[in-house]
Amino acid sequence: MNMSRREFMQMLAVASAAGFNLAACDSSSQSQQGATTKAAGGVKPVKGPSNPYEIAPFGNVSLLHYTDCHGQLLPIYFREPNINMGLAGMKGNPPHLVGNSFLKHFNMKPNTLDSYAYTYLDFENAANKYGKVGGFAHLSTLVKSVRAQRPDSLLLDGGDTWGGGSGTGLWTNAQDMVDAQKLLGVDVMTGHWEYTFGADRVKEIIENDFAGHIDFVAQNVVDNEFEESVFQPYVIKEINGVPTAIIGQSFPYTPIANPRYMVPNWSFGIRDDSMQEYVDQARDKGAQVVVVLSHNGMDVDLKMASRVTGIDAIMGGHTHDAVPEAIEVSNAGGKTLVINSGSNGKFLGVLDFEVKDGKVRDYRFKLLPVFSNLIEPDVTMATYIEKMRDQDVTYQGETFNMKNRLEEELAIADDVLYRRGNFNGTFDQLICDALMEVKDAEVAFSPGFRWGVSVLAGQPITFEHVMTQTALTYPTTTRNEMTGETIKLILEDVADNLFNPDPYYQQGGDMVRVGGLKYTIDPNESIGKRITELELNGKPLEASKNYVVAGWASVAQPLDGQPIWDAVADYLRQHKTIKISDLNQPKLIGMEGNPGIEL
């Protein structure tokens, strides 16, 4: 369905008349909902009307960007973090701001659409008031509306689209998202969780489904045998006659954070030198605009922007940071914009460049939250999603209807269940509690994934909710004995991956979630010294003593056994009502006054 701007505005008016509070995004919040423009004196707001989707066209090169949707085709609830700590030079800077500090930095008001979109504040009440976010049918309508105002624009997908958090994605071997991307009109993408479907499946999709439709780019993925790029490093496309290069940057630590055996012959890495070579090569071939489509994580993007010259913008993902302004980073060649567009299909970034005489002269950027109650779903996409979900599939020898399985109600949430933040969320604790009970373990470890949707108090917890938290291609639960010393070493290693002061040594994600165990952490310390005061059942953890530890998502080797979703589903069916009365958070020290923490 092609929707004109007038039709789109009429639809919004109907939504407002039906009771949705458009005034919640009033003109006083335009400094963050409005576009930003590069001008003398820095970034300043561009005035505009109160409607959150009214963005005047600008310039002659437009790029639309979404990232990290993690297979979420339907509208969802998603609580933003209350802990997203910045250390060293990142303390107090985006993206490491939460709650009230975030609102203050971006001049937003509480109890508005902005506050609901970008912060955890009053989440439950705001969710009940404003409704769900995202959904590919709603995103599709928004993309079509924005593109109608910006002919010849490109739609960029930052990756984490096929995998991590979708039952239909797992059961269809990513075909659900591949077909949805083509319907949405994606032009270029890069990857991360895509690789967890295995090298053969990734290449099959690119060579067959994507051929003639979507370019998959990644300059930093190299075949170890032939020492050459596995994928196109970049593409050059003309936008309104302006040659524009899109260079891909896949997640650099894929074989560490995910199983190496799934991509055994590929190496990744950051590769600043080759990035510089490809930027220069694209310029030599006539590119007047150079954009990096990145899955580095925002801190890594900021450092890369300071080191590699000639990049006009890095449009990034991986760390799920929704930052409503483009961050300008100075380097030896000028300035590079760094942009991150959130996660879960919840945001659409719109970057407009004015290009004259072969160079970018000006820009405007706006990040659009996708409020499902404000946007009419695109009929074609909605029909596809419904038909795709309501089909029989065979997975691991069992045939079943996906929709019926996903809609099974397992228990009732007595509290808001969420996963997002540097330490345990309530859904993380639910998973740890389930592991300890089902596996008869003293301690549970659950990965610090940032994907997984939220469940409001009083809502049924469905099998689909569980799959948004657990659906991946290496789901086997484990039960092992570990010494206290080994447990501490694991915590120290993960903490260094997250809190290393050098972004190039950070691997994204959050701290491993822990059940049963108490500990203290000083993120400012060096590796080996961050974790102290480990306790189990009120007693100090003994270095030489063995403890029974349950876990899941081992990256070492393929395992057979009970998948995590079955363990959690069994636990929910037995307990019926889930209340997390005491969230197992570590004791934080050395972090007083950090604007990335609100407890």
Beta strands, then each sheet from edge to edge (+ up, - down):
strand 1: 36-39
strand 2: 42-45
strand 3: 61-66
strand 4: 154-157
strand 5: 188-189
strand 6: 215-216
strand 7: 222-223
strand 8: 228-229
strand 9: 234-239
strand 10: 242-249
strand 11: 266-267
strand 12: 289-294
strand 13: 313-316
strand 14: 327-331
strand 15: 334-340
strand 16: 347-356
strand 17: 359-369
strand 18: 392-395
strand 19: 398-401
strand 20: 409-413
strand 21: 443-446
strand 22: 460-462
strand 23: 477-483
strand 24: 513-515
strand 25: 517-521
strand 26: 531-536
strand 27: 539-540
strand 28: 546-552
strand 29: 577-578
strand 30: 587-588
sheet 1: 2+ 1- 17+ 16- 3+ 4+ 5+ 6+
sheet 2: 8+ 7- 11+
sheet 3: 9+ 10- 12- 13- 15- 14+
sheet 4: 18+ 19-
sheet 5: 22+ 20- 29-
sheet 6: 23+ 28- 21- 24+
sheet 7: 27+ 26- 25+ 30+
end
